[in-house]
């Protein structure tokens, strides 16, 4: 993973933007990690967001959780 100071990043935005297409680039300030630059594709992968909206994995997880809670409510209502 590439690590650069904010000044280095400012002076070479293009080069570090290109690097972020391959791997995350950590931008530091006062010797502390402050920001991470990554490709839009990697961001979407990490957040589960796709161009079409919610990813299929996310939809499946939502369905599973809804079904789990549905069954819990039914069981509680029987008591």
Secondary structure, 3 states (H helix, E strand, C coil): CEEEEHHHHHHCHHHHHHHHCCCCEEEEECCEEEEEECCHHHHHHHHCEECCEECHHHHHHHHHHHHHHHHHHHHHHHC
